[in-house]
């Protein structure tokens, strides 16, 4: 492989890594689906009934700064309640 070909591959690899590093946080930000108010209330009531789930609720809110739909439903499943369907 010539020196010129190696340089091209290095540049392409660096561009791919930079694109991934930039795109990953944007993807995570856009893919978060915030739980609606009713689901948040149901989750908080379930946590009040089952204090052992408080750590899960705190962790879910702490990770993203918001309670997402998926994490709220996971907490409800652990509490033994039926999760609501995705809108």
C-alpha positions in Angstrom: 0.0 0.0 0.0 1.4 3.3 -1.0 1.9 6.2 1.4 -0.8 8.2 -0.3 -3.4 5.4 0.1 -2.5 5.1 3.8 -3.0 8.8 4.3 -6.4 8.6 2.6 -7.5 5.7 4.9 -6.3 7.6 8.0 -8.3 10.7 7.0 -11.4 8.6 6.3 -11.0 6.8 9.7 -10.7 10.1 11.5 -13.7 11.5 9.8 -15.7 8.5 10.7 -14.7 8.7 14.4 -15.4 12.5 14.5 -18.8 11.9 12.9 -19.7 9.3 15.4 -18.5 11.4 18.4 -20.7 14.3 17.2 -23.7 12.2 16.2 -24.0 10.1 19.4 -25.0 12.8 21.9 -27.4 14.3 19.3 -29.0 10.9 18.7 -29.4 10.3 22.5 -31.0 13.8 23.0 -33.5 13.3 20.1 -34.4 9.7 21.0 -35.5 10.5 24.6 -39.2 10.4 24.8 -40.3 12.2 28.0 -43.0 10.5 30.0 -46.3 12.3 30.2 -47.6 13.8 33.4 -50.1 11.0 34.1 -47.3 8.3 33.7 -45.0 10.3 36.0 -47.7 10.4 38.7 -48.4 6.7 38.3 -44.7 6.0 38.7 -44.4 8.2 41.7 -47.4 6.5 43.4 -45.9 3.1 42.6 -42.6 4.1 44.2 -44.4 5.4 47.3 -46.1 1.9 47.6 -42.7 0.1 47.0 -39.9 2.2 48.6 -37.3 -0.3 47.2 -37.9 1.2 43.8 -36.9 4.7 44.9 -33.3 4.0 43.8 -34.5 3.1 40.3 -36.5 6.2 40.0 -33.6 8.4 41.2 -31.2 6.7 38.8 -33.7 7.1 35.9 -34.1 10.8 36.5 -30.4 11.4 37.2 -29.1 9.8 34.0 -30.9 12.0 31.5 -32.3 14.7 33.7 -35.8 13.6 32.8 -38.0 10.6 33.4 -38.3 8.9 30.0 -41.3 6.8 28.9 -39.2 3.6 28.7 -37.7 3.9 32.2 -41.1 4.8 33.8 -42.7 1.7 32.3 -39.8 -0.4 33.5 -40.3 0.9 37.0 -44.0 0.2 36.8 -43.3 -3.4 35.6 -41.0 -3.9 38.6 -43.8 -2.6 40.8 -46.2 -5.2 39.3 -48.4 -2.7 37.5 -49.4 -2.8 33.9 -47.4 -0.4 31.8 -49.2 1.9 29.4 -48.8 1.4 25.6 -46.5 3.7 23.7 -48.3 6.6 22.0 
